[in-house]
Amino acid sequence: MADRSYRTTDRRDSRSGRKTCRRRPHPLGNGFAGLEIDDPDWAASELRILDQELDEAFAAFANAKAVILDMSNNRGGYDEIARRLAARFSDAPFHAYNLSADGDGLEPLAKIIEPEPDHRFTGPVYLLTSDVTVSGGEIATLSLRQLPNVTQVGQPTRGAFSTPLAKILPNGWIVELANETFSAPDGEVFAGRGIPPQKPLDVFSEADPVASHGDAIRAIVALIRETDD
């Protein structure tokens, strides 16, 4: 059995949301150690591939009457991906949300999203969420909710926005704390309670989560057809 392990984790600057490049060992105890690596080249590669995939997708439904954006099972990820997704559904810059780091004494930083210049969709969008819409998925939801063409449908999101701040305890354990506050442009905070939908709809029922998810999609399709008529 190996007596040393290496762990790769991602960290962001809490104010800019950008990746930073840090390499530092983590003593994990019992003969184990970890290595934290933040690589900005990794982020650039991820975003380049994302843009390619989104270009193809948005070109495919450029003439669609409406789009269903299913984020009901989204466990989160890189904030920049959330913002780039939201940028595809607007034709003008918009105030997506505010970000502050707890205890830094600074005013909240307003996150402004610039629209994607080429492939985008500005028609009706139905954003499907649930309590499995978490973290980065909620940042995308909060951003998209600021657009007049987006309607959030489904269940409230989880209410867990912040990137964890990791600290090493004297005994070698690692504790992670939420140290960021995300708020809507009007200052409303949804941490701990989630972002409520504008149109409530059961998405994942305890009795049959798979079937109920399908029913939710069909209900949105019916809503789109009714609106179109």
N, C-alpha and C positions, 0 to 999 in steps of 0.2 A: 504494500500500500504506500502511495506517495506521501511524503511528509510535508509537502508544500503544494499549495494550489494558487492559481491566479484567477482573479475575477475582473471582468471588464464591465464597467458600468458607465452610464451616461449622466452628465451633470450639465446644468445650464447656469449662466449668470442670472440671478433672480431679477435683475432690472432689465437687461437687454433681451433675455431669452436665447442668447447665442451660446453655441458650444464653446467651451474653453478646453485648452489642451493641458492636462495635468497628468502626471504619472507619480504615484506615491504608494508605498507599501501599506498594507493593513495587517497588523498582527491579529490573527483570529483565535489564538490559543490552541492548546493540544497539538503543537507542532505544525499548525497550519498558518499560512500567511496569504494575503490577497494583494493584488495589484490593481489599482484603479487607473484606467486609461480613458482619456477623453480626446478624441481625434477629430478635428474639424474637417479633415478630408473625407471621413466616413459620412458626415452630415451632408457635405456637398454632393457625394455620390448618391445618397438616398434621395435628395431633392431633385437631382437631375433625372433619375429614373421615374420619380413621382410625376414630374412635369410631362415626361414623354407619355406615360400611361393616361394622365388626365387629358392631354391633348387629343389622344385617340378616342377616349370616351366621350368628351364633349363634342368632338366632330361628328360622332355617330348620332347624337340626339339633338343636334343644333336646331332642327325644325320641329322638335317635339312640342306638344301642347302644354305639357307639364312634366316635372321630374319628381320621382320619389327618391329621396336620399335616406337610405336605411342605415341608421347608426344605432340601432337598438341593441346591438351586441358589439360594442366598441370599447375595448379595455384601456384605451389611451395610448400615448406615445409622445413624439416630439411636437412641441407647440407650433413650430414653424409649419409643419404639415397641416395642422388645423387651420392656420391662417391662410395658407395657400389654397386650401379647399374653398374657404369662404370667399376668397378673391375671385373665384370662378363664377360667382352668382351675383355680381354687382357690376354696374357700368360707371361707378363713381367712387372716389375714396370715401370711407366711412369709419366712424369711431366704433370699434368692435368691443372693447372692454378696457378696464383699468387694472393695473398690476402694481402691487406694493409688497415690499419685503417687511415683515413684521419687525418693528423696533429700529428701523434705519433712520427714522426721523424725517424722511423725505416725502414730498407730495406724491400721490399715486401717479404712475406713468401711464398716459393715455396711449393705447395701442390703436394706431390708424392703419387700416388695410387698404392698399392700393389695388384697383381692379386688374385682373389679368388682361393684358393688351390684346390677345388674340382669341383663343378658344374659351368662350364663356357662355352662360345661359342666364338670361334675366327674366324668363317667364315664371309662371307659378312653380314653387318648390314646396313639397311636403316633406318635412324632416321628421322621421320616425325615431323616437327615443324610448328608453326604458331605464330601469335601475341598473342595467348593465352598460349604460352609457356613462363612462367614467373618465375623469382626468382630462387627457387631451381631447377625448370625445365631447366632453362638456365645454371645453374651451371653443371647439368648433361650433357647438350648439349655441353658446352665448354670443359668439360672433355672428352667426347666421340669423339669430333672433333680431338683430338690429336692422335687417333688410326688409323692406315692405313687401317683397314678393315671396318671402319665406313664412310658412306656417308650421309650427311645431305640433306634431300629432303623437299621441301615445301615452306614455307614462312619464313621471318625473325622472330626471337623471339622478345619479347616485349622490352627488354633493361632495365629491372628493376631488378638488381641483389642484391643490398644491403639489409641486415636485418635492419629494422628501429631502429634508436636510439631514445628512448622516453625520453622526458624532460617535467617536470611540470612547467608551467608558473605561475607567481605570482597570477593570477586570478583563478588558479585551473584548467585551461585547460591543456590538454596534447598535445604536438606537437611531431611529429615523423619525423626525418631527416635521409637521407641516408648518412652514414659516412664510408662506406667500398668501396674499389675499387677492383674489380675482373678484372684480365687481363689474356690474353693468355700467354703461355710461352715466346713468343717473345715480350711481352709488350703491344700488341694491346688491347685496351679497347673498349667494345661494349655497355657500358651503354648509354642509351638514343637513341640508334639506332638499337639495337638488333644484333644477330648473323645471317648473311646472309647464306642461304642454298647454297650448292655446285650445286644442281640441283633444280632450281626454279619450283614450281608447285602450282597451285591454290588449297587451302585446304578448306577454308570457304568463299564461295562467298556470297555476300550480297543477291543475288537473291534466293539462296537455299543452305544454309550452310550444311544441312544434306546430300543432294544428292552430293554436291561437295566434301565432305569429303569421301564419298564412292567411288567417281570417282578417288580421289587421291590414295586411297588404291589399287584400280584396276590398276591404271597406274604403281604403284611400282611393283605389281605382274607381269605385262607385261614386265617391265624392267628386273626383275629377270630372267624371262623365256628367254628373248632375250640374256642376258649375259650368261646364262647356255648353250644356243645353240651354 
